[in-house]
Amino acid sequence: MRVSRRGADGQEQALRTIGPGGYFGEMALLSNRPRSATVAASPEGEVECLVLHRLDFLDFKVSMKSTSV
């Protein structure tokens, strides 16, 4: 999968490529800010994505704090 964003000049800038087992969206999940990049799957590849909603993540994070030593 390809990660990119539009530069100040309006042109798409490639940032990185995500391979098998990779992840994205963590910055928005942690900061609660709008996404800063676009992720697009390669047309010839097959992609399976799992979704973690922010509120579920925050609930999990709280539960982990209460079980830590």
C-alpha positions in Angstrom: 0.0 0.0 0.0 1.2 3.5 -0.8 1.1 6.4 1.6 1.1 9.9 0.2 0.0 13.4 0.8 -0.5 16.6 -1.2 2.3 19.1 -0.9 1.9 22.9 -0.7 2.2 22.9 -4.5 -0.8 20.6 -4.9 1.4 17.7 -6.1 1.1 14.2 -4.6 4.2 13.3 -2.6 5.0 9.7 -1.9 5.9 9.2 1.8 6.3 5.4 2.2 5.1 2.0 1.2 3.4 -0.4 3.6 4.0 -4.1 3.2 2.4 -7.2 4.6 1.7 -6.8 8.4 2.0 -3.1 8.2 -0.3 -0.6 9.8 -1.5 3.0 9.3 -3.8 5.5 11.0 -2.0 5.3 14.3 -1.2 9.0 14.4 -4.9 10.0 14.1 -5.8 7.2 16.6 -3.5 8.6 19.3 -3.8 12.3 18.7 -7.6 12.5 17.7 -6.6 14.8 14.8 -7.6 14.5 11.2 -5.5 12.2 9.0 -2.4 13.7 7.6 -1.9 11.3 4.6 -3.7 9.1 2.2 -3.3 5.3 1.9 -4.0 3.6 -1.3 -3.9 -0.1 -2.2 -2.0 -1.2 -5.3 -4.4 -2.2 -8.0 -2.7 -5.5 -8.6 -2.5 -6.5 -4.9 -5.0 -8.0 -2.4 -5.5 -6.1 0.8 -7.2 -7.1 4.0 -7.7 -4.4 6.6 -8.8 -4.6 10.2 -10.5 -1.6 11.9 -9.9 -0.4 15.4 -12.3 2.4 16.4 -10.8 5.2 18.6 -13.3 4.7 21.5 -12.6 1.0 21.6 -8.8 1.7 21.6 -9.3 4.2 24.5 -11.3 1.7 26.5 -8.6 -0.9 25.9 -5.9 1.6 26.9 -7.7 2.4 30.2 -8.2 -1.3 30.9 -4.5 -2.0 30.4 -3.6 0.8 32.9 -5.8 -0.7 35.6 -4.2 -4.1 35.2 -0.6 -2.9 35.1 1.6 -3.4 38.2 
